[in-house]
């Protein structure tokens, strides 16, 4: 096995920025993404977000393209949520695009803390403008 240390901060929104990530499905979404990432041999360092977007700090092996990881996670999580949810009024979906930022090992801890404290940053107005300004259509 080759040695690799690749860290990414990936952000994507819900379809039309609807408030689809709600308290009763948030743990299911996060747990599904963590499990799927494990199956893809990717390492989730942190996951968090708000009602209309999600942040993931992840290590993706060099044998997998970032776009393939995101496509797989978004597609399979939408399918999973739409087939296991009891809420039939709102179909769950993600917007097409995403933002990705590469991290060095010295930035990893700061990124993990930022992602794990998304709700606090949004409520206190201490969000990182560069990470949160992503308008994905």
Buried (B, 14 or more C-beta within 10 A) or exposed (E): EEEEEBBBBBBBBBBEBBEBBEEEBBEBBBEBBBEBBEEBEBBBBBBBBBBBBBBBBBBBBEEBEBEEBBEBBBEBBBEBBBEEBEEEEBEBBBBEEBBBBEBEEEBBEEBBEBBBBBEEBBEEEEBBEEBBEBEBE
